[in-house]
Structure formats: structure tokens, C-alpha cells
């Protein structure tokens, strides 16, 4: 069985991704090329593998009734994918 692993690292100098008001799209770096690249990366069936803290921080977006139209299509695709959570708990 062959698997392709894709990972993202989003980092800030202070360790926090704070932003006032509108999110601003990846610290102002979002554009059509970026969105096309992300859509291609998440086009095929996938399984998300997340740490417990990352899963917990994203869990509110998975709740029924949350307005997912706020997100780009590739993020919605990611949220709809099966998830494995790695935890020591």
C-alpha cells in the first residue's frame, strides 16, 4: 500500500496567529495561485492525522449548524475528511 503524506506548517514569530477583524487570508498571502494549489492538494480522498490540541481547536468548525461558507473550499473538504487523532490521553 502506498500513501502520500502532506503536511502544513503555519508559524508565527510569537507563536500565535492573532489577527484583528477579518482573517485576511494567511497573513495577507492568499491569492488565486495559493487557492488553486491548496484545492489540488486536497482534491483526492484523504485522511487527516491531527494531534489532540489541533483537533480540539478545530472541533467547533465540525459542529452541525456551523456556517462553513466562511471558509475556502479546500478547508471545507479537509473538515469533511475522516480524522485520526494522535494523543497520549
Helices and strands as residue ranges (DSSP letters): H 25-28, H 32-41, E 47-51, H 52-58, G 59-62, G 68-70, H 73-79, E 82-86
